[in-house]
Amino acid sequence: MHDIRAIRENPAAFDAALARRGESALSSQVLELDEARRAKILAAETAQADQNKAAKAIGAAKAKGDEAEFERLRAEVADKKAEVATMQAEAKELDAKLTDMLARIPNSPAEDVPEGADEDDNVEVKRWGDVPAFDFEPKEHFEIAGVAKAMDFETAAKISGARFVVLKGAVARIHRALAQFMVDTHVDENGLTEVNSPVLVRDEAMYGTDKLPKFGDDSYQTTNGWWLVPTSEVPLTYSVAGDVIDESTLPIRYTAHTLCFRSEAGSAGKDTSGMLRQHQFEKVEMVSIVHPETSDDEQKRMLGCAEGILEKLGIPYRTVVLCTGDMGFGARRTFDIEAWVPGQNTYREISSVSTTGDFQARRMNARFKPADGGKPEFLHTLNGSGLAVGRCLIAVLENGQQADGSVKLPAALAPYLGGKSTLTAEGTLA
């Protein structure tokens, strides 16, 4: 949510930020609605003052025995009361329109975010690991002999439809091991607090984390109004909604492993093979709630946490900073980490680490109380995948595949697999 005062003070800067995202100027529309709202509030307050003045005069007229004046004033108070009620209702309606307009405007990009129209203009900032060289044609994850029988798309389609998968046996165990490894690393080495959070949330939680109203079609809603979370960013971040917390408690750093649900609206025909793009998937999320002065450094720290998972697994990756035209709605700056997937001979996104500044905090009214006793200030919130479990499974299987259809597994997973280090071509662990 944008600060209306900042738009009033510098509408040109607001429009310039929108232009960097490829959006049209909106300051004049916002300020016109804001001015109408403020004028209606002032008119209501003036009418309320007149009503109060007339109400006081009623008693004096009664005391003087001036019945005519008494009746005139009583009628005037009744008229003013109705007028005030009408104006207050109109002001409330204008306020709701302004709030809705502001809620649909994307966050302003940080000054150091590169200009660009789409993913082709993203800028690579890091590359790690050597892309594996195979003496055979590498397969996609679902084609590998040791994986194929345990990655069941036909049964999933019978149960649920397209873009679902049933994992079985050793592959299901590797998937579970990856999630456990990620959470343990974030807790034991990166200092995050593990949270077991709900995956059903209220409208307010989706709105506060900028998923509503603009992106309702991208998520699933139950018949009684709950939303299935697109990511645990929603419950973790919204946990501080409406709070004024002590500065001494910052930073707050959470991690959670949850199911996630996305309708993938608009992705028809994209990544239809395999389990790269699913309606239901698992992710280990990181969320940080911090002092504004530390949010940029916190984003770098979170990025390192996510990159570290891939490095421990030995998965080659590259990190890019998203350009202004490719950033998410609520992001101020986003880094994407893309893992190498040999079956497609390319890098594919496995994590996004974003800072939203105070954009979400304003929507949630989440603030902190400065240690020096000053006025409460809005917090800064950040979120990042640490990592998407299914996509990490794809990267592990494809990078570790062998000519005989087996898969050499990362040593970091051995403690979670009973010491086993190989997925055999028959689909068992050895």
Salt bridges, closest charged atoms under 4 A:
ASP3 OD1 - ARG5 NE 3.60
ASP3 OD2 - ARG362 NH2 3.35
ASP34 OD2 - ARG8 NE 2.69
ASP34 OD1 - ARG37 NH2 2.79
ASP34 OD2 - ARG38 NH1 3.84
ASP50 OD2 - LYS80 NZ 3.64
GLU69 OE2 - ARG72 NH2 2.79
GLU71 OE1 - ARG74 NH2 2.92
GLU76 OE1 - ARG72 NH1 3.17
GLU83 OE1 - LYS80 NZ 3.61
GLU90 OE1 - LYS40 NZ 2.90
GLU93 OE2 - LYS97 NZ 3.79
ASP95 OD1 - ARG37 NH1 3.54
ASP100 OD2 - ARG104 NE 3.05
ASP112 OD1 - ARG333 NE 3.12
GLU115 OE2 - ARG20 NE 2.62
GLU124 OE1 - ARG127 NH2 2.69
GLU124 OE1 - ARG318 NH1 2.90
ASP152 OD2 - LYS168 NZ 3.01
GLU189 OE1 - LYS312 NZ 3.06
GLU204 OE2 - ARG202 NH2 3.31
ASP210 OD1 - LYS211 NZ 3.44
GLU233 OE2 - LYS211 NZ 2.94
GLU247 OE2 - HIS291 NE2 3.81
GLU264 OE1 - ARG277 NH1 3.21
ASP271 OD2 - ARG277 NH2 3.00
ASP271 OD2 - ARG348 NH2 2.93
GLU282 OE1 - HIS257 NE2 2.60
GLU285 OE1 - LYS283 NZ 2.74
ASP296 OD1 - ARG333 NH1 3.24
GLU298 OE1 - ARG253 NH2 2.78
GLU298 OE2 - ARG301 NH2 2.91
GLU307 OE1 - LYS126 NZ 3.09
GLU311 OE2 - LYS126 NZ 3.49
GLU338 OE1 - ARG318 NE 2.66
ASP358 OD2 - ARG362 NE 3.18
GLU398 OE2 - HIS141 ND1 3.04
